[in-house]
């Protein structure tokens, strides 16, 4: 569901403290975008939202979620907004977010 290797690489590049801040910012912005997702009825707006979510999720190693965003973005570009399963996207995000939160909670633990 998440790519731990990507997370560790980013964490090593920017440091644990900055990584935590970046992750928190991305998650906050993604939460806001996902809250609005089910109400979007316009294909270009849906495509823009999914494009943002795709980029943020790739930065955070949320691989399964990013794949859904890529597929949804493709459908939006074709005007096939009815082919986008917002409920599934939100469900996978919620599970991915939980996995990421577990990872973040473990940063700095030496157990």
KEGU-163989 format. One record per residue (C-alpha): residue number from 0; residue in one letter; x, y, z. Coordinates in nm, 2 decimals. Layout:
<pts>
<pt><n>NUM</n><res>A</res><px>X</px><py>Y</py><pz>Z</pz></pt>
...
</pts>
This chain:
<pts>
<pt><n>0</n><res>X</res><px>0.00</px><py>0.00</py><pz>0.00</pz></pt>
<pt><n>1</n><res>X</res><px>0.29</px><py>0.23</py><pz>0.08</pz></pt>
<pt><n>2</n><res>X</res><px>0.65</px><py>0.23</py><pz>-0.05</pz></pt>
<pt><n>3</n><res>X</res><px>0.86</px><py>0.24</py><pz>0.27</pz></pt>
<pt><n>4</n><res>X</res><px>1.18</px><py>0.27</py><pz>0.06</pz></pt>
<pt><n>5</n><res>X</res><px>1.06</px><py>0.60</py><pz>-0.09</pz></pt>
<pt><n>6</n><res>X</res><px>0.97</px><py>0.73</py><pz>0.25</pz></pt>
<pt><n>7</n><res>X</res><px>1.31</px><py>0.64</py><pz>0.40</pz></pt>
<pt><n>8</n><res>X</res><px>1.48</px><py>0.80</py><pz>0.10</pz></pt>
<pt><n>9</n><res>X</res><px>1.29</px><py>1.13</py><pz>0.15</pz></pt>
<pt><n>10</n><res>X</res><px>1.34</px><py>1.12</py><pz>0.52</pz></pt>
<pt><n>11</n><res>X</res><px>1.71</px><py>1.07</py><pz>0.48</pz></pt>
<pt><n>12</n><res>X</res><px>1.73</px><py>1.35</py><pz>0.22</pz></pt>
<pt><n>13</n><res>X</res><px>1.55</px><py>1.62</py><pz>0.43</pz></pt>
<pt><n>14</n><res>X</res><px>1.59</px><py>1.48</py><pz>0.78</pz></pt>
<pt><n>15</n><res>X</res><px>1.33</px><py>1.33</py><pz>1.01</pz></pt>
<pt><n>16</n><res>X</res><px>1.20</px><py>1.66</py><pz>1.16</pz></pt>
<pt><n>17</n><res>X</res><px>1.15</px><py>1.83</py><pz>0.82</pz></pt>
<pt><n>18</n><res>X</res><px>1.01</px><py>1.50</py><pz>0.68</pz></pt>
<pt><n>19</n><res>X</res><px>0.74</px><py>1.50</py><pz>0.95</pz></pt>
<pt><n>20</n><res>X</res><px>0.65</px><py>1.86</py><pz>0.87</pz></pt>
<pt><n>21</n><res>X</res><px>0.63</px><py>1.79</py><pz>0.49</pz></pt>
<pt><n>22</n><res>X</res><px>0.42</px><py>1.47</py><pz>0.55</pz></pt>
<pt><n>23</n><res>X</res><px>0.18</px><py>1.66</py><pz>0.78</pz></pt>
<pt><n>24</n><res>X</res><px>0.14</px><py>1.94</py><pz>0.52</pz></pt>
<pt><n>25</n><res>X</res><px>0.08</px><py>1.70</py><pz>0.24</pz></pt>
<pt><n>26</n><res>X</res><px>-0.17</px><py>1.49</py><pz>0.44</pz></pt>
<pt><n>27</n><res>X</res><px>-0.36</px><py>1.81</py><pz>0.55</pz></pt>
<pt><n>28</n><res>X</res><px>-0.38</px><py>1.93</py><pz>0.19</pz></pt>
<pt><n>29</n><res>X</res><px>-0.48</px><py>1.58</py><pz>0.07</pz></pt>
<pt><n>30</n><res>X</res><px>-0.75</px><py>1.55</py><pz>0.34</pz></pt>
<pt><n>31</n><res>X</res><px>-0.90</px><py>1.88</py><pz>0.22</pz></pt>
<pt><n>32</n><res>X</res><px>-0.90</px><py>1.78</py><pz>-0.15</pz></pt>
<pt><n>33</n><res>X</res><px>-1.05</px><py>1.44</py><pz>-0.07</pz></pt>
<pt><n>34</n><res>X</res><px>-1.33</px><py>1.60</py><pz>0.13</pz></pt>
<pt><n>35</n><res>X</res><px>-1.44</px><py>1.78</py><pz>-0.18</pz></pt>
<pt><n>36</n><res>X</res><px>-1.38</px><py>1.50</py><pz>-0.43</pz></pt>
<pt><n>37</n><res>X</res><px>-1.74</px><py>1.34</py><pz>-0.42</pz></pt>
<pt><n>38</n><res>X</res><px>-1.90</px><py>1.68</py><pz>-0.50</pz></pt>
<pt><n>39</n><res>X</res><px>-1.69</px><py>1.75</py><pz>-0.81</pz></pt>
<pt><n>40</n><res>X</res><px>-1.90</px><py>1.70</py><pz>-1.12</pz></pt>
<pt><n>41</n><res>X</res><px>-1.68</px><py>1.88</py><pz>-1.37</pz></pt>
<pt><n>42</n><res>X</res><px>-1.42</px><py>1.66</py><pz>-1.56</pz></pt>
<pt><n>43</n><res>X</res><px>-1.15</px><py>1.93</py><pz>-1.57</pz></pt>
<pt><n>44</n><res>X</res><px>-1.19</px><py>2.01</py><pz>-1.20</pz></pt>
<pt><n>45</n><res>X</res><px>-1.18</px><py>1.64</py><pz>-1.12</pz></pt>
<pt><n>46</n><res>X</res><px>-0.87</px><py>1.59</py><pz>-1.33</pz></pt>
<pt><n>47</n><res>X</res><px>-0.70</px><py>1.88</py><pz>-1.16</pz></pt>
<pt><n>48</n><res>X</res><px>-0.78</px><py>1.74</py><pz>-0.81</pz></pt>
<pt><n>49</n><res>X</res><px>-0.67</px><py>1.39</py><pz>-0.90</pz></pt>
<pt><n>50</n><res>X</res><px>-0.35</px><py>1.53</py><pz>-1.05</pz></pt>
<pt><n>51</n><res>X</res><px>-0.27</px><py>1.71</py><pz>-0.73</pz></pt>
<pt><n>52</n><res>X</res><px>-0.35</px><py>1.40</py><pz>-0.52</pz></pt>
<pt><n>53</n><res>X</res><px>-0.13</px><py>1.19</py><pz>-0.75</pz></pt>
<pt><n>54</n><res>X</res><px>0.17</px><py>1.41</py><pz>-0.70</pz></pt>
<pt><n>55</n><res>X</res><px>0.13</px><py>1.44</py><pz>-0.33</pz></pt>
<pt><n>56</n><res>X</res><px>0.08</px><py>1.07</py><pz>-0.29</pz></pt>
<pt><n>57</n><res>X</res><px>0.38</px><py>0.98</py><pz>-0.50</pz></pt>
<pt><n>58</n><res>X</res><px>0.59</px><py>1.21</py><pz>-0.28</pz></pt>
<pt><n>59</n><res>X</res><px>0.47</px><py>1.02</py><pz>0.03</pz></pt>
<pt><n>60</n><res>X</res><px>0.50</px><py>0.67</py><pz>-0.12</pz></pt>
<pt><n>61</n><res>X</res><px>0.13</px><py>0.60</py><pz>-0.13</pz></pt>
<pt><n>62</n><res>X</res><px>0.16</px><py>0.37</py><pz>-0.43</pz></pt>
<pt><n>63</n><res>X</res><px>-0.18</px><py>0.21</py><pz>-0.44</pz></pt>
<pt><n>64</n><res>X</res><px>-0.36</px><py>0.54</py><pz>-0.39</pz></pt>
<pt><n>65</n><res>X</res><px>-0.15</px><py>0.71</py><pz>-0.66</pz></pt>
<pt><n>66</n><res>X</res><px>-0.24</px><py>0.44</py><pz>-0.91</pz></pt>
<pt><n>67</n><res>X</res><px>-0.61</px><py>0.51</py><pz>-0.85</pz></pt>
<pt><n>68</n><res>X</res><px>-0.54</px><py>0.88</py><pz>-0.90</pz></pt>
<pt><n>69</n><res>X</res><px>-0.35</px><py>0.82</py><pz>-1.22</pz></pt>
<pt><n>70</n><res>X</res><px>-0.64</px><py>0.61</py><pz>-1.35</pz></pt>
<pt><n>71</n><res>X</res><px>-0.90</px><py>0.87</py><pz>-1.24</pz></pt>
<pt><n>72</n><res>X</res><px>-0.70</px><py>1.15</py><pz>-1.40</pz></pt>
<pt><n>73</n><res>X</res><px>-0.69</px><py>0.96</py><pz>-1.72</pz></pt>
<pt><n>74</n><res>X</res><px>-1.07</px><py>0.91</py><pz>-1.72</pz></pt>
<pt><n>75</n><res>X</res><px>-1.12</px><py>1.28</py><pz>-1.63</pz></pt>
<pt><n>76</n><res>X</res><px>-0.91</px><py>1.39</py><pz>-1.93</pz></pt>
<pt><n>77</n><res>X</res><px>-1.14</px><py>1.17</py><pz>-2.15</pz></pt>
<pt><n>78</n><res>X</res><px>-1.45</px><py>1.33</py><pz>-1.99</pz></pt>
<pt><n>79</n><res>X</res><px>-1.54</px><py>1.00</py><pz>-1.83</pz></pt>
<pt><n>80</n><res>X</res><px>-1.62</px><py>1.13</py><pz>-1.49</pz></pt>
<pt><n>81</n><res>X</res><px>-1.87</px><py>0.86</py><pz>-1.42</pz></pt>
<pt><n>82</n><res>X</res><px>-1.59</px><py>0.60</py><pz>-1.45</pz></pt>
<pt><n>83</n><res>X</res><px>-1.42</px><py>0.75</py><pz>-1.15</pz></pt>
<pt><n>84</n><res>X</res><px>-1.50</px><py>0.58</py><pz>-0.82</pz></pt>
<pt><n>85</n><res>X</res><px>-1.46</px><py>0.85</py><pz>-0.57</pz></pt>
<pt><n>86</n><res>X</res><px>-1.57</px><py>0.62</py><pz>-0.28</pz></pt>
<pt><n>87</n><res>X</res><px>-1.30</px><py>0.37</py><pz>-0.37</pz></pt>
<pt><n>88</n><res>X</res><px>-1.04</px><py>0.65</py><pz>-0.40</pz></pt>
<pt><n>89</n><res>X</res><px>-1.13</px><py>0.78</py><pz>-0.05</pz></pt>
<pt><n>90</n><res>X</res><px>-1.13</px><py>0.43</py><pz>0.10</pz></pt>
<pt><n>91</n><res>X</res><px>-0.78</px><py>0.35</py><pz>-0.03</pz></pt>
<pt><n>92</n><res>X</res><px>-0.66</px><py>0.69</py><pz>0.08</pz></pt>
<pt><n>93</n><res>X</res><px>-0.79</px><py>0.63</py><pz>0.43</pz></pt>
<pt><n>94</n><res>X</res><px>-0.61</px><py>0.29</py><pz>0.45</pz></pt>
<pt><n>95</n><res>X</res><px>-0.30</px><py>0.44</py><pz>0.30</pz></pt>
<pt><n>96</n><res>X</res><px>-0.31</px><py>0.73</py><pz>0.54</pz></pt>
<pt><n>97</n><res>X</res><px>-0.34</px><py>0.49</py><pz>0.83</pz></pt>
<pt><n>98</n><res>X</res><px>-0.03</px><py>0.30</py><pz>0.71</pz></pt>
<pt><n>99</n><res>X</res><px>0.17</px><py>0.62</py><pz>0.66</pz></pt>
<pt><n>100</n><res>X</res><px>0.06</px><py>0.75</py><pz>1.01</pz></pt>
<pt><n>101</n><res>X</res><px>0.19</px><py>0.42</py><pz>1.16</pz></pt>
<pt><n>102</n><res>X</res><px>0.52</px><py>0.48</py><pz>0.98</pz></pt>
<pt><n>103</n><res>X</res><px>0.54</px><py>0.84</py><pz>1.09</pz></pt>
<pt><n>104</n><res>X</res><px>0.46</px><py>0.74</py><pz>1.45</pz></pt>
<pt><n>105</n><res>X</res><px>0.76</px><py>0.50</py><pz>1.44</pz></pt>
<pt><n>106</n><res>X</res><px>1.01</px><py>0.76</py><pz>1.33</pz></pt>
<pt><n>107</n><res>X</res><px>1.25</px><py>0.81</py><pz>1.61</pz></pt>
<pt><n>108</n><res>X</res><px>1.15</px><py>0.50</py><pz>1.81</pz></pt>
<pt><n>109</n><res>X</res><px>1.44</px><py>0.28</py><pz>1.89</pz></pt>
<pt><n>110</n><res>X</res><px>1.24</px><py>-0.02</py><pz>2.01</pz></pt>
</pts>
